[in-house]
């Protein structure tokens, strides 16, 4: 049985819109970027599992990161893959010095 995705999450991913008051957590950003920097690109679901984040929380942070040019999403066989951009890799280097 396939698990359905929360419609709110789907809306966030498709529209790439966040509430104006969304403020990303630096701790969550560091967790996402650190994992993505150390591993190849993968799907958002697997990324949520690997970073131990709620899928909705991850989706909001990924959309914020896309708007900042730190990650890009590509669709491959009905799977949304996320990878760091060059700017994202630079951001990862800065963050790795902090953690």
C-alpha positions in Angstrom: 0.0 0.0 0.0 1.4 3.4 -1.0 1.5 6.1 1.6 -0.1 9.3 0.4 1.6 12.6 0.8 0.0 15.3 2.7 -1.7 17.7 0.2 -0.2 20.7 2.0 3.3 19.3 1.3 2.4 18.8 -2.4 1.2 22.4 -2.6 4.4 23.7 -1.1 6.5 21.7 -3.6 4.5 22.5 -6.7 4.0 26.2 -6.0 7.3 26.7 -4.3 5.5 29.3 -2.1 6.1 29.8 1.6 4.3 32.0 4.0 6.1 35.3 4.2 6.9 34.8 7.9 8.8 31.5 7.2 12.2 31.7 8.9 14.4 28.6 8.2 16.1 27.0 11.2 19.9 27.3 10.9 20.2 23.9 12.6 17.9 22.3 10.1 19.7 24.0 7.2 23.0 22.7 8.5 21.7 19.2 8.8 20.3 19.2 5.2 23.4 20.8 3.7 25.9 18.6 5.6 24.1 15.5 4.4 23.7 16.6 0.8 27.4 17.7 0.7 28.5 14.2 1.9 26.1 12.2 -0.3 24.9 12.2 -3.9 21.6 13.7 -4.9 18.5 11.8 -3.9 14.8 12.1 -3.6 13.1 14.3 -1.1 11.5 11.4 0.7 14.9 9.7 1.2 16.5 13.0 2.2 13.8 13.4 4.9 14.5 9.9 6.2 18.3 10.3 6.1 18.2 13.7 7.9 15.5 12.5 10.3 13.3 15.5 9.4 9.5 15.7 9.0 8.8 15.7 5.3 6.8 19.0 5.5 9.6 20.7 7.4 12.1 19.4 4.9 10.0 20.6 1.9 9.8 24.1 3.3 13.5 24.3 3.8 14.2 22.9 0.4 11.9 25.5 -1.3 13.6 28.2 0.7 17.0 26.9 -0.4 15.8 26.7 -4.0 14.7 30.4 -3.9 18.2 31.3 -2.6 19.9 29.3 -5.4 21.5 26.7 -3.0 19.7 23.6 -4.4 17.9 22.5 -7.5 15.2 20.0 -7.9 14.9 17.7 -11.0 12.1 15.2 -11.8 13.4 11.8 -12.8 10.9 8.9 -13.2 8.3 10.6 -11.1 10.8 11.1 -8.3 11.9 14.6 -7.2 15.7 14.6 -6.8 17.5 17.4 -5.0 21.1 18.4 -5.4 23.4 21.3 -4.3 24.2 24.0 -6.8 27.6 25.6 -7.0 26.4 28.2 -4.5 25.0 25.5 -2.3 28.4 23.8 -2.3 30.0 27.1 -1.3 27.4 27.4 1.5 28.3 23.9 2.6 31.9 24.8 2.9 31.1 27.8 5.1 28.7 25.7 7.2 31.2 22.9 7.6 33.6 25.4 9.3 30.9 26.2 11.9 29.9 22.6 12.8 
